[in-house]
Amino acid sequence: MKQCDIVFLKGGQYIYNDQGGIRGFLYLWRILHPIYVAHRLGCDVVMLGQSVGPLVDPRGRGMTAHALGLCKRLVVREKKSAGLLDELGLKHLVQLAPDLAFLIEPLRPNGFDELARQLEKGNWLGVTVVNWSFPDATDPLSKRDEYLEALAEVSRRVHAETGLGIALFPQVTVQHHGESDMDLLQLFAQKLAVSGVPFLLVTDDLAPEELSYLYGCCRVLLGTRLHSCILAACAGTPVVAIRYQGFKTEGIMAELGLDNRVFDISSMDVVGITEAVCASYESRDAVSEQIRSNVAAFRASLMAVLNEVLP
């Protein structure tokens, strides 16, 4: 960092403290430490495309306020984070801008013609999962099984009501706790196979713009991974989201006008999720038009903010 003029805090959500005690506090300290390092080396620090929070520990709130107060600009991607930073006394540094992924334009995959044709020809409910550790659960593995079974039951009910097949997408392929989202998708596929629900398991290594195009081939996306929801929105596809961490999902879905289509991973509401998916399917054209209009506005807003902040 000594050689740098500017240090960017990359986009995403990692500045949060959602559990009390020393473990949560030490995690937050580790995450904020590079800000102090960069500041002491004389670098300007800029947050770009973040969600912040929740911060449940008063010590964590104080430490976060102090560290982020050393930054030149705090560009956050939704209003909940902006509100939290206002509470921390940092309103003068805050700039609100949509997630940078809204700049992605869908692009038909070049090397996966058969996959694209399958999705273009059929009627699909797209699904993404997350290999979540369920840190607050007494039995995390059982909780993960309940999450997968709930998604499978939603898929069975949606197929029975609408005839949609299920397209399973690995939005994230890196391993977490020894497994990846693909491991969960394979377990999910086995549940669908036993139930006789038609499905397509995507295993290809696709770029974000290619994933966006394929999500656009689906009638609806039921997404746990936030950026699968964003990439689907970039293609105008209605989204039902499962939130699993902090403010990011509910904040961005609210910006899209879809705040009534967000559900929590810790208490999977099978009936509510099924109804939301079927309602999105039945009103697809109207919802898609609303989403496309919002995404166009997001892109214009992003370019305006970047042109202001980056110079």
C-alpha positions as a Markdown table, in Angstrom:
| # | Residue | x | y | z |
|---|---|---|---|---|
| 1 | Met | 0.0 | 0.0 | 0.0 |
| 2 | Lys | 3.0 | 2.3 | 0.5 |
| 3 | Gln | 3.1 | 2.8 | -3.3 |
| 4 | Cys | -0.6 | 3.6 | -3.7 |
| 5 | Asp | -2.4 | 6.9 | -3.9 |
| 6 | Ile | -5.9 | 5.4 | -3.4 |
| 7 | Val | -7.1 | 2.2 | -1.8 |
| 8 | Phe | -10.6 | 1.0 | -2.7 |
| 9 | Leu | -12.7 | -1.2 | -0.3 |
| 10 | Lys | -14.1 | -3.6 | -2.8 |
| 11 | Gly | -17.8 | -4.1 | -3.3 |
| 12 | Gly | -19.9 | -6.7 | -1.4 |
| 13 | Gln | -20.8 | -7.1 | 2.3 |
| 14 | Tyr | -18.2 | -8.0 | 4.8 |
| 15 | Ile | -18.3 | -5.0 | 7.3 |
| 16 | Tyr | -20.8 | -6.4 | 9.7 |
| 17 | Asn | -21.1 | -7.7 | 13.3 |
| 18 | Asp | -24.2 | -9.9 | 13.5 |
| 19 | Gln | -23.3 | -11.8 | 16.7 |
| 20 | Gly | -22.2 | -10.5 | 20.1 |
| 21 | Gly | -19.1 | -11.7 | 21.9 |
| 22 | Ile | -15.3 | -11.7 | 21.3 |
| 23 | Arg | -15.5 | -13.8 | 18.1 |
| 24 | Gly | -17.8 | -11.3 | 16.3 |
| 25 | Phe | -15.7 | -8.3 | 17.5 |
| 26 | Leu | -12.4 | -9.9 | 16.4 |
| 27 | Tyr | -13.9 | -10.6 | 12.9 |
| 28 | Leu | -14.9 | -7.0 | 12.5 |
| 29 | Trp | -11.5 | -5.7 | 13.8 |
| 30 | Arg | -9.7 | -7.9 | 11.2 |
| 31 | Ile | -12.0 | -6.6 | 8.4 |
| 32 | Leu | -11.5 | -2.9 | 9.4 |
| 33 | His | -7.7 | -3.2 | 10.0 |
| 34 | Pro | -6.6 | -2.5 | 6.4 |
| 35 | Ile | -8.4 | 0.9 | 6.5 |
| 36 | Tyr | -6.2 | 1.9 | 9.4 |
| 37 | Val | -3.1 | 0.6 | 7.6 |
| 38 | Ala | -3.9 | 2.5 | 4.4 |
| 39 | His | -4.7 | 5.7 | 6.3 |
| 40 | Arg | -1.5 | 5.6 | 8.3 |
| 41 | Leu | 0.5 | 5.2 | 5.1 |
| 42 | Gly | -1.1 | 8.3 | 3.7 |
| 43 | Cys | -3.5 | 6.7 | 1.2 |
| 44 | Asp | -6.9 | 8.0 | 0.4 |
| 45 | Val | -9.5 | 5.3 | 1.2 |
| 46 | Val | -12.7 | 5.0 | -0.8 |
| 47 | Met | -15.5 | 2.4 | -0.2 |
| 48 | Leu | -17.0 | 1.4 | -3.5 |
| 49 | Gly | -20.3 | -0.5 | -3.8 |
| 50 | Gln | -20.7 | -1.8 | -0.2 |
| 51 | Ser | -23.4 | -2.9 | 2.1 |
| 52 | Val | -22.7 | -2.2 | 5.8 |
| 53 | Gly | -24.3 | -3.8 | 8.8 |
| 54 | Pro | -25.9 | -5.1 | 10.9 |
| 55 | Leu | -23.8 | -4.0 | 13.9 |
| 56 | Val | -25.2 | -5.5 | 17.0 |
| 57 | Asp | -22.3 | -4.8 | 19.4 |
| 58 | Pro | -21.9 | -1.2 | 20.7 |
| 59 | Arg | -18.1 | -1.7 | 20.6 |
| 60 | Gly | -18.4 | -2.8 | 17.0 |
| 61 | Arg | -20.5 | 0.2 | 16.1 |
| 62 | Gly | -17.9 | 2.5 | 17.7 |
| 63 | Met | -15.0 | 0.8 | 16.0 |
| 64 | Thr | -16.7 | 0.8 | 12.6 |
| 65 | Ala | -17.7 | 4.5 | 12.9 |
| 66 | His | -14.0 | 5.4 | 13.7 |
| 67 | Ala | -12.5 | 3.3 | 10.9 |
| 68 | Leu | -15.0 | 4.4 | 8.2 |
| 69 | Gly | -14.6 | 8.0 | 9.4 |
| 70 | Leu | -11.1 | 7.9 | 8.0 |
| 71 | Cys | -12.3 | 7.3 | 4.5 |
| 72 | Lys | -12.7 | 10.0 | 1.8 |
| 73 | Arg | -16.0 | 8.6 | 0.5 |
| 74 | Leu | -18.4 | 5.8 | 1.4 |
| 75 | Val | -20.3 | 4.7 | -1.7 |
| 76 | Val | -23.0 | 2.3 | -0.5 |
| 77 | Arg | -25.5 | 0.3 | -2.6 |
| 78 | Glu | -28.8 | 0.5 | -0.7 |
| 79 | Lys | -30.7 | 2.8 | 1.7 |
| 80 | Lys | -30.4 | 0.5 | 4.8 |
| 81 | Ser | -26.6 | 0.9 | 4.8 |
| 82 | Ala | -26.9 | 4.6 | 4.1 |
| 83 | Gly | -29.2 | 4.9 | 7.1 |
| 84 | Leu | -26.9 | 2.9 | 9.4 |
| 85 | Leu | -23.9 | 5.1 | 8.4 |
| 86 | Asp | -26.1 | 8.2 | 9.1 |
| 87 | Glu | -26.7 | 6.8 | 12.6 |
| 88 | Leu | -22.9 | 6.4 | 13.0 |
| 89 | Gly | -22.4 | 10.1 | 12.2 |
| 90 | Leu | -20.9 | 9.6 | 8.7 |
| 91 | Lys | -23.7 | 11.1 | 6.6 |
| 92 | His | -21.3 | 13.7 | 5.2 |
| 93 | Leu | -19.2 | 10.9 | 3.6 |
| 94 | Val | -22.0 | 8.8 | 2.2 |
| 95 | Gln | -22.9 | 8.5 | -1.5 |
| 96 | Leu | -25.8 | 6.1 | -2.5 |
| 97 | Ala | -25.3 | 4.2 | -5.7 |
| 98 | Pro | -26.7 | 0.8 | -7.0 |
| 99 | Asp | -24.6 | -2.3 | -7.0 |
| 100 | Leu | -21.9 | -2.2 | -9.7 |
| 101 | Ala | -23.2 | -5.5 | -11.1 |
| 102 | Phe | -26.2 | -3.6 | -12.6 |
| 103 | Leu | -23.8 | -2.4 | -15.3 |
| 104 | Ile | -23.5 | -6.0 | -16.7 |
| 105 | Glu | -25.2 | -6.5 | -20.0 |
| 106 | Pro | -26.5 | -10.1 | -20.8 |
| 107 | Leu | -24.5 | -11.9 | -23.5 |
| 108 | Arg | -25.4 | -15.2 | -25.1 |
| 109 | Pro | -22.8 | -17.8 | -24.2 |
| 110 | Asn | -20.4 | -18.4 | -27.0 |
| 111 | Gly | -19.2 | -21.9 | -26.2 |
| 112 | Phe | -22.3 | -23.4 | -24.6 |
| 113 | Asp | -24.8 | -23.4 | -27.5 |
| 114 | Glu | -26.6 | -26.6 | -26.4 |
| 115 | Leu | -27.1 | -25.3 | -22.9 |
| 116 | Ala | -28.4 | -22.0 | -24.2 |
| 117 | Arg | -30.8 | -23.7 | -26.6 |
| 118 | Gln | -32.2 | -25.9 | -23.8 |
| 119 | Leu | -33.0 | -22.9 | -21.7 |
| 120 | Glu | -34.3 | -20.8 | -24.6 |
| 121 | Lys | -36.7 | -23.6 | -25.7 |
| 122 | Gly | -38.2 | -24.5 | -22.3 |
| 123 | Asn | -40.1 | -22.9 | -19.5 |
| 124 | Trp | -37.9 | -22.8 | -16.4 |
| 125 | Leu | -37.8 | -21.6 | -12.8 |
| 126 | Gly | -34.1 | -20.7 | -12.2 |
| 127 | Val | -32.7 | -21.5 | -8.8 |
| 128 | Thr | -29.5 | -20.6 | -7.1 |
| 129 | Val | -28.4 | -21.8 | -3.6 |
| 130 | Val | -25.7 | -20.8 | -1.1 |
| 131 | Asn | -23.6 | -23.2 | 1.0 |
| 132 | Trp | -24.5 | -21.3 | 4.2 |
| 133 | Ser | -23.0 | -22.3 | 7.5 |
| 134 | Phe | -26.1 | -21.3 | 9.6 |
| 135 | Pro | -23.8 | -19.9 | 12.4 |
| 136 | Asp | -26.7 | -19.4 | 14.9 |
| 137 | Ala | -28.1 | -22.9 | 14.6 |
| 138 | Thr | -27.5 | -25.6 | 17.2 |
| 139 | Asp | -27.3 | -28.1 | 14.4 |
| 140 | Pro | -26.1 | -26.4 | 11.2 |
| 141 | Leu | -26.1 | -29.5 | 9.0 |
| 142 | Ser | -29.7 | -30.2 | 9.8 |
| 143 | Lys | -30.6 | -26.6 | 9.2 |
| 144 | Arg | -28.9 | -26.8 | 5.8 |
| 145 | Asp | -30.9 | -29.9 | 5.0 |
| 146 | Glu | -34.1 | -28.2 | 6.0 |
| 147 | Tyr | -33.2 | -25.3 | 3.6 |
| 148 | Leu | -32.6 | -27.6 | 0.7 |
| 149 | Glu | -35.7 | -29.6 | 1.4 |
| 150 | Ala | -37.8 | -26.4 | 1.5 |
| 151 | Leu | -36.4 | -25.3 | -1.9 |
| 152 | Ala | -37.1 | -28.8 | -3.3 |
| 153 | Glu | -40.7 | -28.6 | -1.9 |
| 154 | Val | -41.2 | -25.2 | -3.4 |
| 155 | Ser | -39.9 | -26.6 | -6.8 |
| 156 | Arg | -42.4 | -29.5 | -6.6 |
| 157 | Arg | -45.3 | -27.2 | -5.8 |
| 158 | Val | -44.4 | -24.7 | -8.5 |
| 159 | His | -44.0 | -27.4 | -11.1 |
| 160 | Ala | -47.4 | -28.9 | -10.2 |
| 161 | Glu | -49.1 | -25.5 | -10.4 |
| 162 | Thr | -47.3 | -24.0 | -13.5 |
| 163 | Gly | -45.5 | -26.9 | -15.3 |
| 164 | Leu | -42.2 | -25.1 | -15.0 |
| 165 | Gly | -39.0 | -27.2 | -15.0 |
| 166 | Ile | -36.3 | -26.3 | -12.6 |
| 167 | Ala | -32.9 | -24.9 | -13.9 |
| 168 | Leu | -30.2 | -25.2 | -11.2 |
| 169 | Phe | -27.4 | -22.6 | -11.5 |
| 170 | Pro | -24.0 | -22.5 | -9.7 |
| 171 | Gln | -23.7 | -18.7 | -9.3 |
| 172 | Val | -20.6 | -19.3 | -7.0 |
| 173 | Thr | -18.3 | -22.2 | -7.5 |
| 174 | Val | -15.6 | -21.7 | -4.9 |
| 175 | Gln | -15.5 | -24.0 | -1.9 |
| 176 | His | -16.7 | -22.8 | 1.6 |
| 177 | His | -16.2 | -25.1 | 4.6 |
| 178 | Gly | -15.0 | -27.8 | 2.1 |
| 179 | Glu | -18.0 | -27.7 | -0.2 |
| 180 | Ser | -19.3 | -25.4 | -2.9 |
| 181 | Asp | -22.7 | -24.4 | -4.1 |
| 182 | Met | -22.4 | -27.1 | -6.7 |
| 183 | Asp | -22.3 | -29.7 | -4.0 |
| 184 | Leu | -25.6 | -28.5 | -2.7 |
| 185 | Leu | -27.1 | -28.3 | -6.2 |
| 186 | Gln | -26.3 | -32.0 | -6.8 |
| 187 | Leu | -28.1 | -32.9 | -3.6 |
| 188 | Phe | -31.0 | -30.7 | -4.7 |
| 189 | Ala | -31.0 | -32.4 | -8.2 |
| 190 | Gln | -31.3 | -35.8 | -6.4 |
| 191 | Lys | -34.4 | -34.6 | -4.5 |
| 192 | Leu | -36.0 | -33.4 | -7.8 |
| 193 | Ala | -35.1 | -36.7 | -9.6 |
| 194 | Val | -36.8 | -38.8 | -6.9 |
| 195 | Ser | -39.9 | -36.5 | -7.1 |
| 196 | Gly | -40.1 | -36.8 | -10.9 |
| 197 | Val | -39.7 | -33.0 | -11.4 |
| 198 | Pro | -37.9 | -32.2 | -14.6 |
| 199 | Phe | -34.7 | -30.3 | -14.1 |
| 200 | Leu | -31.5 | -29.0 | -15.8 |
| 201 | Leu | -28.3 | -28.9 | -13.7 |
| 202 | Val | -25.9 | -26.3 | -15.1 |
| 203 | Thr | -22.3 | -27.3 | -14.5 |
| 204 | Asp | -20.5 | -25.0 | -17.0 |
| 205 | Asp | -18.1 | -22.3 | -16.0 |
| 206 | Leu | -19.9 | -19.2 | -17.2 |
| 207 | Ala | -19.0 | -15.5 | -17.1 |
| 208 | Pro | -21.4 | -13.1 | -15.3 |
| 209 | Glu | -22.8 | -11.7 | -18.5 |
| 210 | Glu | -23.5 | -15.2 | -19.8 |
| 211 | Leu | -25.2 | -16.2 | -16.5 |
| 212 | Ser | -27.3 | -13.0 | -16.9 |
| 213 | Tyr | -28.4 | -14.1 | -20.4 |
| 214 | Leu | -29.3 | -17.6 | -19.1 |
| 215 | Tyr | -31.2 | -16.2 | -16.1 |
| 216 | Gly | -33.1 | -14.1 | -18.7 |
| 217 | Cys | -34.2 | -17.3 | -20.4 |
| 218 | Cys | -36.0 | -18.3 | -17.1 |
| 219 | Arg | -39.6 | -17.2 | -16.4 |
| 220 | Val | -38.6 | -16.5 | -12.8 |
| 221 | Leu | -35.5 | -16.8 | -10.7 |
| 222 | Leu | -35.6 | -18.0 | -7.1 |
| 223 | Gly | -32.2 | -16.8 | -5.9 |
| 224 | Thr | -30.3 | -17.1 | -2.7 |
| 225 | Arg | -27.1 | -15.7 | -4.1 |
| 226 | Leu | -27.7 | -11.9 | -4.3 |
| 227 | His | -25.7 | -11.4 | -7.5 |
| 228 | Ser | -27.8 | -14.1 | -9.2 |
| 229 | Cys | -30.8 | -11.9 | -8.4 |
| 230 | Ile | -29.0 | -8.8 | -9.8 |
| 231 | Leu | -27.9 | -10.6 | -13.0 |
| 232 | Ala | -31.5 | -11.9 | -13.5 |
| 233 | Ala | -32.8 | -8.3 | -13.0 |
| 234 | Cys | -30.2 | -7.1 | -15.6 |
| 235 | Ala | -32.0 | -9.5 | -18.1 |
| 236 | Gly | -35.5 | -8.4 | -16.9 |
| 237 | Thr | -36.4 | -11.6 | -15.2 |
| 238 | Pro | -38.7 | -11.5 | -12.1 |
| 239 | Val | -36.9 | -12.5 | -8.9 |
| 240 | Val | -37.9 | -14.0 | -5.6 |
| 241 | Ala | -35.0 | -13.8 | -3.1 |
| 242 | Ile | -33.8 | -15.7 | -0.1 |
| 243 | Arg | -31.8 | -13.5 | 2.3 |
| 244 | Tyr | -29.0 | -15.0 | 4.4 |
| 245 | Gln | -26.7 | -12.2 | 5.5 |
| 246 | Gly | -27.2 | -8.7 | 6.7 |
| 247 | Phe | -29.0 | -5.9 | 4.8 |
| 248 | Lys | -27.8 | -6.5 | 1.3 |
| 249 | Thr | -30.6 | -8.7 | -0.2 |
| 250 | Glu | -33.6 | -6.9 | 1.3 |
| 251 | Gly | -32.1 | -3.5 | 0.6 |
| 252 | Ile | -31.4 | -4.2 | -3.1 |
| 253 | Met | -34.7 | -6.0 | -3.6 |
| 254 | Ala | -36.5 | -2.9 | -2.2 |
| 255 | Glu | -34.7 | -0.7 | -4.7 |
| 256 | Leu | -36.0 | -3.0 | -7.4 |
| 257 | Gly | -39.5 | -2.6 | -6.1 |
| 258 | Leu | -39.6 | -6.3 | -5.0 |
| 259 | Asp | -39.4 | -5.9 | -1.3 |
| 260 | Asn | -42.5 | -8.1 | -0.8 |
| 261 | Arg | -40.6 | -11.0 | -2.5 |
| 262 | Val | -37.8 | -11.6 | 0.1 |
| 263 | Phe | -37.7 | -14.5 | 2.5 |
| 264 | Asp | -35.3 | -15.5 | 5.3 |
| 265 | Ile | -33.1 | -18.6 | 5.0 |
| 266 | Ser | -33.4 | -19.4 | 8.7 |
| 267 | Ser | -37.2 | -19.8 | 8.5 |
| 268 | Met | -38.1 | -21.0 | 5.0 |
| 269 | Asp | -41.7 | -20.2 | 4.3 |
| 270 | Val | -42.6 | -22.8 | 1.7 |
| 271 | Val | -46.2 | -21.6 | 1.2 |
| 272 | Gly | -45.1 | -17.9 | 1.0 |
| 273 | Ile | -42.2 | -18.6 | -1.4 |
| 274 | Thr | -44.4 | -20.7 | -3.7 |
| 275 | Glu | -47.1 | -18.1 | -3.8 |
| 276 | Ala | -44.5 | -15.4 | -4.6 |
| 277 | Val | -42.9 | -17.5 | -7.4 |
| 278 | Cys | -46.3 | -18.3 | -9.0 |
| 279 | Ala | -47.5 | -14.7 | -8.7 |
| 280 | Ser | -44.2 | -13.5 | -10.4 |
| 281 | Tyr | -44.8 | -16.1 | -13.2 |
| 282 | Glu | -48.4 | -15.1 | -13.7 |
| 283 | Ser | -47.5 | -11.3 | -13.9 |
| 284 | Arg | -44.1 | -11.8 | -15.6 |
| 285 | Asp | -44.6 | -9.2 | -18.3 |
| 286 | Ala | -45.6 | -6.4 | -15.9 |
| 287 | Val | -42.9 | -7.3 | -13.4 |
| 288 | Ser | -40.3 | -7.5 | -16.1 |
| 289 | Glu | -41.2 | -4.1 | -17.4 |
| 290 | Gln | -40.9 | -2.6 | -13.9 |
| 291 | Ile | -37.5 | -4.3 | -13.4 |
| 292 | Arg | -36.1 | -3.1 | -16.8 |
| 293 | Ser | -37.1 | 0.4 | -16.0 |
| 294 | Asn | -35.4 | 0.4 | -12.6 |
| 295 | Val | -32.3 | -1.3 | -13.9 |
| 296 | Ala | -32.0 | 1.4 | -16.7 |
| 297 | Ala | -32.3 | 4.1 | -14.0 |
| 298 | Phe | -29.7 | 2.3 | -11.8 |
| 299 | Arg | -27.2 | 2.2 | -14.7 |
| 300 | Ala | -27.6 | 6.0 | -15.3 |
| 301 | Ser | -27.2 | 6.6 | -11.6 |
| 302 | Leu | -24.1 | 4.4 | -11.4 |
| 303 | Met | -22.4 | 6.2 | -14.3 |
| 304 | Ala | -23.1 | 9.6 | -12.7 |
| 305 | Val | -21.7 | 8.6 | -9.3 |
| 306 | Leu | -18.6 | 6.9 | -10.8 |
| 307 | Asn | -17.9 | 10.0 | -13.0 |
| 308 | Glu | -18.2 | 12.1 | -9.8 |
| 309 | Val | -16.3 | 9.9 | -7.4 |
| 310 | Leu | -13.5 | 8.4 | -9.4 |
| 311 | Pro | -11.8 | 11.7 | -10.5 |
